[in-house]
Amino acid sequence: MKTYLVGGAVRDELLGLPVKERDWVVVNAAPESMLQAGFLPVGKSFPVFLHPETKEEYALARLERKVAGGYAGFVFDTSPSVTLEEDLSRRDLTINAMAKTTDGKIIDPFNGQADLKNRILRHVSVAFVEDPVRVLRVARFMARFAPLGFRVAPETLALMRKMGENGELDYLVPERVWKELAQALSEASPVAFIQTLRACGALQRLLPEIDNLYGVPQSPASHPEIDTGIHNELVLQQATQLSNDPRVRFAALLHDVGKGLTPKNLWPKHPGHEHKGVALVTQLCQRLRVPNDFQALAELATRMHGECYEIPGKSADAILSLLEQGDAFRRPERFISFLLVCEADFRGRPGYDMAKHPSLPILKSALTAAQALDLDAVIKNSDQTGEGIKAAVRAARLQAITMALKIP
């Protein structure tokens, strides 16, 4: 029985990146011998075991054969005769198809080290097309490694495009699409995930609400980039710089989807796109089974980001109304996240990348002033009825905002 460190741990070590988890392949072993050695079984489709001390995963070397559509349509051979090279040959990318012996020797049958050096994501074999998840994985690897200069090999991109054309992507279940998207949103360059999916034609199949924004013009007076899809990319890039929170980035990605519904005869204007977009956001979130907190922020940002532009010069009552509409007093953290999306939207235009949204200091100051109130004292001095308390609290907040912003 021989064990080898494989996959991402070898890749990241060679790149000089922190190794977050280590996976091992075991050659010339059977499940019985693993159990006798004290390993704990966890695999369902094929034998995977946890080391009794480190709890790291050890998988028996395996071959796979496609017998049905989708990523679940495989049968596996994990007999002791399966070699390390055969196991590595079934992996997705050459940079993930390397192994390391216990004495530090790199085993690299598919030239993964050369592709690491040249910053290329390249498939190991044509068997790549058998697993639709690999399209999402390549896009996610681009979200992680694009800042390091990586690109997808043209021949790999062609295979990814072929998978979409052949209907292989239709086998992807919503949970897996969301899992890969959520992980990409936490990487260094989420926009590279979107760009890669679009380059291979998968964006239209998986996230049509986003794909439909490309080619839709906006007024050049306020949007020098003109194309809504490009604006969306710029906003996502800004959100990535402003926040590590994937919920903020997700909301930024979806904030303008309503512009994809605007009739062409109204271009480049997009009246009411905010409210039209909310239904699309809800539809997408339900389709992909997105967590509620992601959906709530995305819906809020889509519905209200346009109203933030109108704040300067508004009355204290109008400012308070916006805070109330945004549920800022019950969910202040979410409202601050919403303001980050608005900031990203404002900056997501050529020439505005370092600009400050003029409305956000006003809204933050107003919220801070209203939060500083002693509401117990306000309620005590009210007439103690439901409507009376509500009116007293609002009046106190209005006065606090008026004073803080020095609104006449």
C-alpha atoms as one frame of an Amber mdcrd trajectory, in Angstrom:
protein
   0.000   0.000   0.000   1.403   3.399  -1.074   0.012   6.853  -0.329   0.465
  10.068  -2.307  -0.490  13.672  -1.655  -2.588  14.808  -4.627  -4.580  17.600
  -6.189  -4.911  21.100  -4.819  -2.380  20.640  -2.010   0.380  19.841  -4.514
  -0.719  22.647  -6.829  -0.896  25.313  -4.140   2.404  24.251  -2.607   4.108
  24.651  -5.988   2.473  28.073  -6.378   3.720  29.119  -2.964   0.171  29.478
  -1.647  -1.109  28.310   1.750  -2.330  24.712   1.677  -5.807  24.713   3.222
  -6.515  20.989   3.052  -4.647  17.885   2.025  -6.078  14.938   0.104  -4.360
  11.609  -0.381  -4.621   8.738  -2.857  -3.916   5.197  -1.793  -2.601   2.725
  -4.376  -2.592  -1.067  -4.151  -5.083  -1.234  -1.307  -8.560  -2.592  -0.670
 -11.266  -1.260   1.670 -10.609  -4.091   4.085  -6.955  -3.166   4.506  -7.906
   0.470   5.132 -10.354  -0.554   7.845  -7.789  -2.844   9.431  -5.363   0.114
   9.558  -7.922   2.120  11.546  -9.201   4.402   8.774 -12.830   5.542   9.010
 -15.047   5.055   5.905 -16.941   8.137   4.628 -17.259   7.651   0.864 -20.579
   6.835  -0.758 -19.941   6.483  -4.500 -16.402   5.148  -4.013 -14.228   4.290
  -1.011 -12.940   7.352   0.847 -11.550   7.153   4.357 -10.536   9.543   7.130
  -7.136   9.116   8.728  -7.670   8.033  12.351  -5.463  10.863  13.674  -5.248
  13.711  11.141  -8.808  13.214   9.812  -7.486  13.982   6.305  -9.166  12.201
   3.387  -7.579   9.121   1.845  -9.273   7.818  -1.314  -8.511   4.545  -3.036
  -7.064   5.066  -6.511  -9.898   4.775  -8.967 -10.945   4.731 -12.588 -14.344
   5.930 -13.743 -16.532   5.160 -16.706 -19.404   7.262 -18.017 -22.659   5.290
 -18.229 -25.333   8.050 -18.052 -25.791  11.789 -18.425 -24.615  14.295 -15.825
 -21.947  14.233 -13.171 -23.588  11.356 -11.276 -23.597   9.036 -14.291 -20.329
   7.220 -13.519 -19.308   3.776 -12.340 -16.005   3.380 -10.503 -13.244   0.808
 -10.379 -11.279   0.988  -7.126  -9.534  -2.353  -7.332  -5.924  -2.605  -6.053
  -4.720  -2.888  -9.670  -5.574   0.762 -10.470  -2.345   2.739 -10.836  -1.563
   6.247  -9.646  -1.276   7.523 -13.233  -4.658   6.025 -14.078  -6.159   7.811
 -11.081  -4.549  11.118 -12.054  -5.726  10.735 -15.654  -9.394  11.115 -14.609
  -8.852  14.523 -12.987 -10.079  17.773 -14.511  -7.020  19.977 -15.057  -3.332
  19.245 -15.464  -2.482  21.500 -12.524  -4.708  19.277 -10.358  -3.327  16.011
 -11.760  -0.029  15.933  -9.884   1.014  13.837  -6.909   3.753  14.002  -4.313
   5.447  11.034  -2.683   6.118  10.847   1.026   9.766  11.715   0.349   8.873
  14.867  -1.621   9.116  13.704  -5.246   6.595  15.289  -7.659   4.844  12.894
 -10.029   3.566  14.866 -13.005   2.453  12.668 -15.945   0.410  15.419 -17.657
   2.813  18.374 -17.468   0.959  20.218 -14.767   4.103  21.979 -13.584   4.629
  23.482 -17.038   1.036  24.728 -17.091   1.511  26.217 -13.625   4.591  28.045
 -14.842   2.772  29.293 -17.964  -0.389  30.125 -15.979  -2.701  27.907 -18.060
  -5.797  25.949 -17.029  -5.799  22.948 -19.373  -7.893  19.773 -19.328  -6.153
  16.434 -18.759  -8.033  14.486 -21.428 -11.167  14.555 -23.574 -12.906  12.756
 -20.709 -13.255  16.294 -19.323 -16.524  16.621 -21.271 -18.155  13.811 -19.300
 -18.625  15.870 -16.129 -20.584  19.161 -16.416 -19.394  20.331 -12.983 -15.988
  20.846 -14.566 -17.265  23.861 -16.478 -18.155  25.483 -13.175 -14.887  24.379
 -11.577 -12.768  25.900 -14.339 -14.685  29.159 -13.989 -14.185  29.042 -10.219
 -10.474  28.382 -10.617 -10.348  31.471 -12.826 -12.031  33.450 -10.027  -9.213
  32.304  -7.755  -6.231  32.418 -10.085  -6.972  35.179 -12.615  -5.093  37.725
 -10.452  -2.030  35.477 -10.832  -2.269  35.726 -14.610  -3.971  32.415 -15.365
  -6.064  31.884 -18.491  -8.079  28.987 -19.875  -6.415  27.078 -22.697  -8.295
  27.654 -25.996  -8.796  23.928 -26.499 -10.254  23.586 -23.004 -12.596  26.518
 -23.601 -13.707  24.805 -26.820 -14.558  21.636 -24.895 -16.506  23.676 -22.350
 -18.466  25.277 -25.169 -19.143  21.862 -26.690 -20.551  20.626 -23.376 -23.115
  23.408 -23.399 -24.065  22.746 -26.987 -24.492  19.025 -26.276 -26.843  19.679
 -23.366 -24.471  18.316 -20.736 -24.924  21.433 -18.579 -28.639  20.669 -18.303
 -27.738  17.918 -15.833 -26.367  20.392 -13.289 -28.575  20.540 -10.214 -29.343
  23.981  -8.708 -27.526  23.234  -5.465 -24.239  22.572  -7.284 -24.539  25.693
  -9.435 -25.111  27.777  -6.319 -22.266  26.072  -4.441 -19.761  26.925  -7.170
 -21.109  30.472  -7.575 -20.989  31.084  -3.826 -17.405  29.859  -3.670 -16.454
  32.016  -6.647 -17.952  35.061  -4.906 -15.493  34.493  -2.064 -12.469  34.335
  -4.356 -10.129  37.152  -5.370 -11.790  37.831  -8.739 -15.465  36.756  -8.911
 -15.847  38.662 -12.185 -13.510  36.125 -13.835 -16.078  33.418 -12.979 -18.754
  35.323 -14.894 -16.434  36.138 -17.798 -15.334  32.519 -18.157 -18.884  31.189
 -18.174 -19.821  33.751 -20.786 -16.792  32.938 -22.944 -17.899  29.300 -23.224
 -21.613  30.029 -23.615 -22.548  28.624 -20.203 -23.682  31.933 -18.685 -26.809
  32.028 -20.849 -27.735  28.530 -19.711 -26.951  28.928 -16.021 -27.451  32.640
 -15.268 -29.496  34.048 -18.173 -30.520  37.077 -16.105 -26.877  38.184 -16.108
 -26.087  37.159 -19.672 -29.043  39.156 -20.996 -27.431  42.408 -19.815 -24.636
  42.269 -22.406 -25.362  44.395 -25.449 -28.014  46.453 -23.637 -27.028  50.149
 -23.900 -27.246  52.794 -21.186 -27.049  56.565 -21.462 -23.419  57.532 -22.173
 -23.894  60.686 -20.112 -24.056  58.690 -16.880 -22.532  55.434 -18.138 -19.437
  55.988 -20.295 -19.100  52.197 -20.589 -22.566  52.126 -22.251 -22.959  48.306
 -22.224 -24.924  47.159 -19.152 -23.055  43.865 -19.029 -19.741  45.682 -18.833
 -21.158  47.967 -16.150 -22.216  44.907 -14.197 -18.676  43.522 -14.372 -17.243
  46.833 -13.173 -19.706  46.961 -10.277 -18.798  43.422  -9.229 -15.117  44.357
  -9.343 -15.782  47.377  -7.146 -17.837  45.316  -4.702 -14.942  42.860  -4.503
 -12.611  45.702  -3.513 -15.060  47.178  -1.025 -16.120  44.009   0.782 -15.133
  40.400   1.435 -18.772  39.547   2.106 -20.092  37.269  -0.675 -23.612  38.589
   0.007 -22.516  42.106  -0.960 -20.860  40.768  -4.099 -23.917  38.697  -5.011
 -26.196  41.721  -4.621 -23.827  43.783  -6.779 -23.932  41.092  -9.460 -27.731
  41.208  -9.610 -28.505  44.866  -8.917 -29.258  45.848 -12.544 -30.874  42.682
 -13.935 -34.058  44.646 -14.580 -32.342  46.489 -17.440 -32.418  43.246 -19.392
 -36.218  43.605 -19.534 -36.305  47.128 -20.981 -37.977  47.255 -24.436 -35.509
  48.269 -27.146 -37.600  51.278 -28.131 -36.849  52.812 -24.704 -33.063  52.327
 -24.874 -30.784  53.764 -23.575 -33.166  54.732 -20.755 -34.419  52.081 -18.331
 -37.446  53.449 -16.495 -38.527  51.336 -13.548 -35.747  48.802 -13.983 -35.251
  48.604 -10.233 -38.714  47.268  -9.456 -38.780  45.099 -12.575 -35.506  43.553
 -11.505 -36.744  42.415  -8.112 -38.913  39.704  -9.686 -35.905  38.427 -11.652
 -33.765  38.347  -8.516 -36.447  36.393  -6.681 -36.790  34.020  -9.624 -33.043
  33.383  -9.807 -32.715  32.884  -6.066 -35.580  30.416  -5.955 -34.229  28.523
  -8.961 -30.760  28.127  -7.439 -32.077  27.770  -3.859 -30.025  30.697  -2.671
 -29.913  31.271   1.124 -32.415  33.782   2.460 -29.840  36.338   3.624 -28.272
  36.487   0.154 -31.694  36.859  -1.451 -32.896  39.566   0.961 -29.876  41.815
   0.361 -29.991  41.273  -3.405 -33.681  42.182  -3.533 -33.118  45.278  -1.387
 -30.205  46.467  -3.522 -32.059  45.836  -6.762 -35.179  47.659  -5.594 -33.585
  50.696  -3.936 -30.135  51.405  -5.402 -31.580  54.020  -7.761 -33.192  55.954
  -4.924 -29.809  56.544  -3.288 -28.794  58.855  -6.128 -31.627  61.244  -5.233
 -30.731  61.890  -1.581 -28.674  65.128  -1.778 -31.022  68.072  -1.274 -33.848
  65.906   0.045 -35.783  66.737   3.196 -35.163  64.972   6.496 -38.544  63.286
   6.074 -37.524  61.861   2.678 -34.247  60.607   4.129 -36.056  58.995   7.056
 -38.509  57.392   4.636 -35.658  55.776   2.715 -34.189  54.408   5.933 -37.595
  52.997   6.829 -38.068  51.438   3.389 -34.659  49.828   3.704 -35.558  48.433
   7.159 -32.449  50.183   8.442 -33.558  50.337  12.072 -34.398  46.669  12.457
 -31.566  45.394  10.231 -28.842  48.057  10.321 -26.061  45.663   9.297 -27.946
  44.677   6.153 -28.589  48.338   5.358 -24.864  49.114   5.627 -24.216  46.211
   3.242 -26.800  47.726   0.899 -24.864  51.012   0.981 -21.723  49.131  -0.038
 -23.586  47.828  -3.096 -24.660  51.397  -3.900 -21.039  52.534  -3.572 -19.946
  49.773  -5.958 -22.683  50.755  -8.401 -21.562  54.395  -8.326 -17.902  53.486
  -8.843 -18.547  50.840 -11.475 -18.044  53.239 -14.376 -14.923  54.419 -16.211
 -13.472  57.413 -14.413 -15.472  56.836 -11.216 -13.476  54.012  -9.668 -12.090
  56.248  -6.889 -15.120  58.532  -6.569 -17.324  58.776  -3.494 -21.083  58.299
  -3.700 -22.477  61.688  -2.570 -25.515  60.200  -0.842 -23.871  57.642   1.403
 -22.348  59.986   4.032 -25.768  61.607   4.388 -27.546  58.274   4.905 -24.906
  56.978   7.303 -25.047  60.166   9.374 -28.822  60.058   9.450 -28.854  56.433
  10.550 -26.251  57.062  13.250 -28.203  60.028  14.610 -31.462  58.106  14.714
 -29.820  55.075  16.342 -28.377  57.268  19.120 -31.839  58.093  20.434 -32.969
  56.817  23.827 -36.077  55.084  22.534 -37.140  53.973  26.008 -37.393  57.628
  27.022 -39.238  58.507  23.814 -41.758  55.715  24.403 -42.167  56.665  28.073
 -43.075  60.218  27.083 -45.560  59.107  24.414 -49.229  58.382  24.963 -48.345
  54.658  25.231 -50.770  53.505  22.516 -49.502  51.572  19.540 -49.948  54.326
  17.005 -48.898  56.952  19.502 -45.609  55.181  20.202 -44.976  54.752  16.504
 -45.621  58.430  15.807 -43.464  59.557  18.753 -40.527  57.394  17.663 -40.746
  58.658  14.107 -40.958  62.273  15.235 -37.902  61.820  17.445 -35.945  60.212
  14.618 -36.976  62.985  12.268 -35.789  65.621  14.716 -32.475  63.804  15.281
 -31.831  63.568  11.544 -32.745  67.218  11.029 -30.330  68.324  13.694 -27.497
  65.987  12.627 -27.674  67.004   8.976 -28.462  70.662   9.770 -31.397  70.556
   7.388 -33.407  73.799   7.555
